[in-house]
Amino acid sequence: MDNILILGGDGYLGWPTAMYLSMKNCKVTVVDNYLRRNLCNQLYIYPLYNIPDLIQRTTLWHKLTGLEIKVVIGNLQNSELMRSLFNGTVKYDWAVTNQFSGIPSAVVHYAEMPSAPYSMIDYKTADFTISNNLITTNNLMWAVKDFSPDTHIVKLGTMGEYGTPNIDIEEGWLEIEHKGRKDKFLYPRQASSLYHTTKIMDTDLLWFGVRMWNLKVTDLMQGPVYGLEIEDIKVKTDENLYTIFNYDEIFGTVINRFIVQAIVGYPLTVYGAGGQTRGYININDTLQCIYLSIKNPSANGELKIYNQFTETFTVKELAERVKSMAGKLGYDCKISLIKNPRKEQENHYYNVNHKGLLDLGLKPHYLTEEALERMFKVVEKFKENIKLDIIFKGIKW
Ligand SMILES: NC(=O)c1ccc[n+]([C@@H]2O[C@H](COP(=O)([O-])OP(=O)(O)OC[C@H]3O[C@@H](n4cnc5c(N)ncnc54)[C@H](O)[C@@H]3O)[C@@H](O)[C@H]2O)c1
């Protein structure tokens, strides 16, 4: 049985990952300090519905499935807390049996501040983003190095690390020939926010750990995720197990936001020309990718990098798809091209290699009409909770 530690296990991706791996018979421990919830409260950007805390959710999970997900509540910027997860001294805040689960075979690292706009509000939010994201990653690297160098680190990166170069984007690495000699380097990165810059620095930190101390690392360059329902989870109808779902500009991802906007008649906010192209992924495929990465670990001294998305769209194409589905469901949906609050290319070349996870066996869920309709149906249930004034704030950089 795999013993998996999920850092950031209360989050949009962390909680579904915990349930999914628990259903795959892994021993799962989640760690979180509720940063995401607390930032939502501080900024008055409430999620689509309230979600129980981790103790309540894991208790319910245990009641419904008989499976245990152990919980640790705490800040992973605290190096002693991080170390306790690997050296057997951890104290669980919820567990059926309070014994140490054992050294993790893999750790999934989601515990970061994940919003580009948040990182660009002002010097304080930038400072927090940089320190939170880099300190958690550095603490993880040292804890694994000191206590369990065979633990496989699966770390979430982002496609935003590459930016939008005018050449094809490869899967993590680029072979370069210079003055008749060749070598392989990390693909050039050029972030377009301070949050994305921290993700580049994370990759550099762990690449250092791989070279210096033979750590085993997989870095998943993920595109924006959409979706809510997890199809493999049998108790998915229990709304208390839904993951956090934001529709505001800070924590909401674009497809999730557009669906909410269409339902309440708020014109879909396309920034600038809308030609910004990105690779998107359904939340069900994120879970598959994590599982496939765990099942195909890196060797000691190896950094594997995968580009984790299934299809690319421009923002305008996404808006048109959502508008079309909204029309079929009887909503009067409009698209509004607004002045771009961000500094980014609005029309650009984008051709990305993303074969690696498909070769490992990923079976993609595409953004079909059926998938969009299902998302509309789930979000509609919470229509009364949608607050118009939190949808767009226009954070500029
Ligand atoms: N959601 C996406 O579309 C997407 C796309 C690409 C990459 N990612 C990456 O995936 C990861 C997870 O993203 P998400 O959307 O689930 O974000 P999220 O904010 O919902 O999840 C992160 C979780 O980590 C926790 N956390 C943050 N700092 C912590 C700390 N110091 N100590 C303990 N817990 C801490 C937060 O409370 C939160 O629950 C992030 O690293 C993000 O950069 C996400």
The ligand as an ORCA input file, in Angstrom:
! r2SCAN-3c Opt
* xyz 0 1
  N      -5.722     25.160     -9.866
  C      -5.045     25.331    -10.978
  O      -5.629     25.623    -12.044
  C      -3.550     25.138    -11.001
  C      -2.888     25.198    -12.236
  C      -1.507     25.021    -12.265
  C      -0.810     24.788    -11.091
  N      -1.477     24.752     -9.896
  C      -0.686     24.491     -8.681
  O      -1.295     23.450     -7.957
  C      -1.162     23.669     -6.550
  C      -2.536     23.567     -5.901
  O      -3.394     24.527     -6.497
  P      -4.885     24.719     -5.989
  O      -5.635     25.340     -7.089
  O      -5.373     23.448     -5.383
  O      -4.649     25.825     -4.865
  P      -5.280     25.907     -3.396
  O      -4.966     27.255     -2.859
  O      -6.711     25.541     -3.420
  O      -4.463     24.784     -2.629
  C      -3.264     25.003     -1.962
  C      -3.476     24.568     -0.525
  O      -2.234     24.713      0.164
  C      -2.474     25.298      1.420
  N      -1.255     26.017      1.819
  C      -0.645     27.053      1.191
  N       0.430     27.454      1.888
  C       0.516     26.635      2.969
  C       1.392     26.570      4.070
  N       2.405     27.446      4.225
  N       1.192     25.598      5.006
  C       0.158     24.719      4.885
  N      -0.718     24.745      3.864
  C      -0.553     25.708      2.925
  C      -3.670     26.230      1.205
  O      -4.381     26.502      2.396
  C      -4.501     25.437      0.194
  O      -5.468     24.635      0.831
  C      -0.496     25.012     -6.387
  O       0.875     24.807     -6.108
  C      -0.655     25.684     -7.731
  O       0.434     26.511     -7.999
  C      -2.829     24.920     -9.834
*
